[in-house]
Amino acid sequence: MDGKPRLLDQVREQIRLKHYSIRTEYVYCEWVKRFIRFHSYRHPEEMGAAEVEAFLSDLAVRKNVSASTQNQALAALLFLYKQVLQLDLPWLGEVVRAKKPSRLPVVLSLAEVQQILAQLDGEIALAANLLYGSGMRLMEVMRLRVKDVDFMRGEILIRDGKGMKDRVTVLPRCLVEPLKTHLTLVKARHNAELKEGRGDVYLPFALERKYPNGPWSWAWQYVFPAAGLSVDPRSGRARRHHLDEKRVQRAFKAAIKRTGIVKLATPHTLRHSFATHLLESGQDIRTVQELLGHADVKTTMIYTHVLNRGGLAVLSPLDRA
């Protein structure tokens, strides 16, 4: 029992050394705790392929989790053994990864997107419009910094996106003025906080040491800051974080309900719709791939399947009758 906190501290240390996000840190630690608890608090060094397989099987059979959740658990355990315990894994090949089902993404029509966006207001509406207008992921919008919005070039620079990659995407022209108005209000609040001796934000990758005044600068502020202060779980400092993504998710769900649309859509569906609608308008698939930040064009190709109408564009014989 005494070794459990020390082991989790080692996991956290390795995650921070590799600059993984706070979310990954939390999720990996939770999986490690569940794995140890499942095997009656045995130390992971005493276990191997059989115990990992038993844990993953229990998740699939008894807990009925999805393939992606099962693979997430496996990734956390492999990180534990490889990076933290630094053990050779001759049994790695024996661990069976769950096969993800091949599913087409849910896509909204242009009319449906307009109906949903019309139900939103304020900063939530602006964030949702950016999701659809730029193809960004929800957390990319939430973590967006003022310095990464280029009004002159009409583009948004996304830093450290999925896979720790930077990319550039489009800033919709119709959002330029609303975004400028929004930032004027954010800046006024930021200036007021500076006068009170606050106004600092989190900087990634030890940039706070490189730029001592960076956390207080306007350039590093979040485009969508939270309404109140919160405690940084790593540093313990009280500062203003970005807008809670759950607010966007709840507002989006309520908006869909009001429109009567029956599709199982989430804010991420706006990203799928962005890609599909670009391809429908004749945009080159390689361009769409770059805007979405896909490493492989095969990932982007899934949207070409969504473009098909009525079973691979076949005219039903009933329509000929």
Disulfide bonds with the S-S distance in Angstrom:
none
